[in-house]
Amino acid sequence: MANKDRNKRSARKARAEERARVEAAQAASVTPAQKAAQEKQAAKEAKAAAKQERKAEKKPGLFRRLRNYLGDVRSEMRRVVWPSKEELRSYSVAIIIMLIVFGVVIWLVDSGIVAVLVGFTGLRG
């Protein structure tokens, strides 16, 4: 780890310790009336936070969901790596060849099954 990172981390740690020391000193010098006011304020903030959380849990409207969806589609489409013309041509040729090969294989299997059934049952002829 670089010295710079270590120095930043130790400075953050020192600031956090100083903040904790100052808060402890303030908490020790608080009068009962101030403490009650602080508790009341904390309860009010907790209630507001709970209300905000409930509001955040609500399902967004149709247009908001559609907008989010289209934004996600747009960002994904930017990540797509499109094939070049040569790659597209070679892929297309490979697919056409495979379709022909599988078509011939299926035709042969079908003809074989029909020949076996005709020979076994004698339906033709």
C-alpha positions as CSV (number, residue, x, y, z in Angstrom):
1,M,0.0,0.0,0.0
2,A,1.3,3.4,-0.9
3,N,2.4,5.9,1.8
4,K,-0.2,8.4,0.5
5,D,-3.0,5.9,1.2
6,R,-1.7,5.1,4.7
7,N,-1.4,8.8,5.5
8,K,-5.0,9.4,4.3
9,R,-6.3,6.5,6.4
10,S,-4.5,7.7,9.5
11,A,-5.7,11.2,9.0
12,R,-9.3,10.0,8.7
13,K,-8.9,7.8,11.8
14,A,-7.5,10.8,13.8
15,R,-10.4,13.0,12.7
16,A,-12.9,10.3,13.7
17,E,-11.2,10.0,17.1
18,E,-11.3,13.7,17.6
19,R,-15.0,13.8,16.6
20,A,-15.8,11.1,19.1
21,R,-13.9,12.9,21.9
22,V,-15.7,16.1,21.2
23,E,-19.1,14.4,21.1
24,A,-18.3,12.6,24.4
25,A,-17.4,15.9,26.0
26,Q,-20.6,17.5,24.7
27,A,-22.7,14.6,26.0
28,A,-21.1,14.9,29.4
29,S,-21.9,18.6,29.7
30,V,-25.6,18.3,28.6
31,T,-28.3,19.4,31.0
32,P,-31.3,17.3,31.5
33,A,-33.5,19.8,29.6
34,Q,-31.1,19.7,26.7
35,K,-31.0,15.9,26.8
36,A,-34.8,15.7,26.7
37,A,-34.8,18.1,23.7
38,Q,-32.2,16.1,22.0
39,E,-34.2,12.9,22.6
40,K,-37.3,14.6,21.2
41,Q,-35.4,15.7,18.2
42,A,-33.9,12.2,17.7
43,A,-37.4,10.7,17.9
44,K,-38.7,13.2,15.3
45,E,-35.8,12.4,13.0
46,A,-36.4,8.7,13.4
47,K,-40.0,9.1,12.6
48,A,-39.2,11.2,9.5
49,A,-36.6,8.6,8.4
50,A,-39.2,5.8,8.8
51,K,-41.7,7.8,6.7
52,Q,-39.1,8.4,4.1
53,E,-38.3,4.7,4.1
54,R,-41.9,3.8,3.6
55,K,-42.2,6.3,0.8
56,A,-39.1,4.8,-0.8
57,E,-40.6,1.3,-0.6
58,K,-43.6,2.3,-2.8
59,K,-43.5,1.0,-6.3
60,P,-42.8,3.7,-8.8
61,G,-45.5,4.7,-11.3
62,L,-45.9,3.2,-14.8
63,F,-44.2,6.0,-16.6
64,R,-41.3,6.0,-14.1
65,R,-40.8,2.3,-14.5
66,L,-41.0,2.6,-18.3
67,R,-38.4,5.4,-18.2
68,N,-36.1,3.4,-16.0
69,Y,-36.5,0.4,-18.3
70,L,-35.7,2.3,-21.4
71,G,-32.7,3.9,-19.7
72,D,-31.4,0.5,-18.7
73,V,-31.9,-0.7,-22.3
74,R,-30.0,2.2,-23.6
75,S,-27.1,1.7,-21.3
76,E,-26.9,-2.0,-22.1
77,M,-27.0,-1.3,-25.8
78,R,-24.0,1.0,-25.4
79,R,-22.0,-2.0,-24.0
80,V,-22.9,-4.3,-26.9
81,V,-19.9,-5.2,-29.1
82,W,-21.3,-5.4,-32.6
83,P,-19.6,-7.8,-35.1
84,S,-17.8,-6.4,-38.2
85,K,-19.1,-7.0,-41.7
86,E,-16.6,-9.9,-42.2
87,E,-17.5,-11.5,-38.9
88,L,-21.2,-11.2,-39.7
89,R,-20.7,-12.7,-43.1
90,S,-18.7,-15.7,-41.8
91,Y,-21.3,-16.3,-39.0
92,S,-24.1,-16.2,-41.5
93,V,-22.4,-18.6,-43.8
94,A,-21.7,-21.0,-40.9
95,I,-25.3,-20.9,-39.8
96,I,-26.6,-21.6,-43.4
97,I,-24.3,-24.5,-43.8
98,M,-25.3,-26.0,-40.5
99,L,-29.0,-25.6,-41.4
100,I,-28.4,-27.5,-44.7
101,V,-26.5,-30.2,-42.9
102,F,-29.1,-30.7,-40.2
103,G,-31.9,-30.5,-42.8
104,V,-30.3,-33.4,-44.8
105,V,-29.7,-35.4,-41.6
106,I,-33.4,-35.0,-40.6
107,W,-34.5,-35.9,-44.1
108,L,-32.4,-39.1,-44.1
109,V,-33.7,-40.1,-40.7
110,D,-37.3,-39.5,-41.7
111,S,-36.8,-41.4,-45.0
112,G,-35.3,-44.3,-43.1
113,I,-38.1,-44.4,-40.6
114,V,-40.7,-44.3,-43.4
115,A,-38.9,-47.1,-45.3
116,V,-38.8,-49.3,-42.1
117,L,-42.5,-48.7,-41.5
118,V,-43.5,-49.4,-45.1
119,G,-41.4,-52.6,-45.1
120,F,-42.9,-53.7,-41.8
121,T,-46.5,-52.9,-42.4
122,G,-46.7,-53.1,-46.2
123,L,-49.0,-50.1,-46.4
124,R,-47.6,-48.9,-49.8
125,G,-47.6,-51.0,-52.9
